[in-house]
Amino acid sequence: MERIYNKLVRDNIPNIIKEKGEEPITRILSDEEYKKELEKKLNEEYQEVLEANGSERVEELADMLEVIKALGELEHTTLEEIINIANTKSIKRGAYKDKIFLEKVIVNEKESSTIKNRYYLLHKTRTIFT
């Protein structure tokens, strides 16, 4: 009998499987495959966070952090640096502590035309340089 997984697993999982007397069939991913599988794993862990509660949710959040750490390494950064960037953004733009839900923004006509002009210029500039 065999169980098919076809997914990225933590580094020690093959040894854990061997300790159970089973034989893991593995391969090493290319960098491109690794990035794609990490992105899939992040989505998998996200779904597990949504389904979990209490201490189980904390465990799933830790799993998400492990994936984020690996994705950060692909971008040549550390989890610590990612957290520093998050903290900087939190200082500048705030966090989510106040539970603010933005329903809409009412823009006056003068500001609206200025915003449209800025968007047009930005889009036109990006088109020229890409």
N, C-alpha and C positions, 0 to 999 in steps of 0.2 A: 504494500500500500504506500502511496505517496500523497503528501499535501503540497499543493502548488501555492506559492506566495507571490513570486515575481515583484518584490518590493525591496527598497533600501531598508537595511536593518542596522542596529547599533553594532559596534565593532566586536563585542563579546558574545553576541547571539550565536554564531557558529559553534563556539566552544561550549556554550550552555546546551546546545542541541546534542553535541557529541557526548557530553556528560550523561545525557539521558539514554545513551546507547543508540542514537539515531545518526544518520549521515546527512549533513547539510550539503547541498550542491550550490556552490556560489561562483561568482565571477567578480572581477574588479571592473568598475565602470570607468568609461572615459570621462574627462572633465565635463564635456557637454551633457552626457547622460547623467552624471552625478548632480549637476545643477538642476536638471529637469526632475530627477527623482527627489531631490531635496524640496523642490517646490511642491511636488505631489505630497510629500510627507508633511509639509507645513499645513496643507489643506486637510490632510487626514487628522493631524493633531488638533487643528482648529475645530473640526467636527466633533472630536472626542471631548474637547473643552465644553462645547455647547451642550453635550449630552450628560456631562458629569455634574456632581454637586459636592459641596463640602470639601473634605480632604482629598477626595478623588479628583476634584476639579483642580486643586493645587498641584497634584501629581501631573495632570495633563498640561497645565501651564508650564511646569518644569520641562516636560517633553518638548513643548513648543520653543522654549528658550534654547534647548539643545540644538534644535533645527536652525533657529535664528543665528546661533553662534556659528554653526557650520556654513550657513549662507554668508555670514559676515566674513569668514575666513576666505571664501571665494572672492570677496571684494577687497581682500587684503586689509581687513580691520578686525577688531576684537569686540567681544560682547561689551566689555567695559567702555570702549569708544562709542558703541551704539547707544549705550545707556547715557553717556555724557551728552551725546547729540540730542537724545530724547529730553534730558533735563534742561538743556539750553532752549529747546523748542518750548518746553513747558513754562520756562521763565518768560519767554517772549510772547507766546500765544495762549498760555494757560494750559491747564490739564483738563480732566473731565470730572473733577471733584464736585462741582456745583450742579451737575446733572442738567445742564442747559441744552434744550432742544430747540434748534432754530427752525421756525416754521416758514418764514419768508422774509424778504427785505423789500421795502417800498423805496423806489428810487425816484427822485424828482426829475423832471424833464431835462433840465440843464445838465445835471450829473449823468443822466442816461446817455445823452449824445456824446459827452466827453468819454465815457466808458466805451461806447461803441467805436469811437475814433481810435482810442488806445488799442482795443482789440484788433481793429483792422490793421493798424500800423505794425503791431506785434506779429500778426499772422503774415502780413506781407513781407516783413523782415525775415521771418523764419523760412518762408518759401524761397526767398532770394539766396539765403545762405545754406540751404540743404540740398 
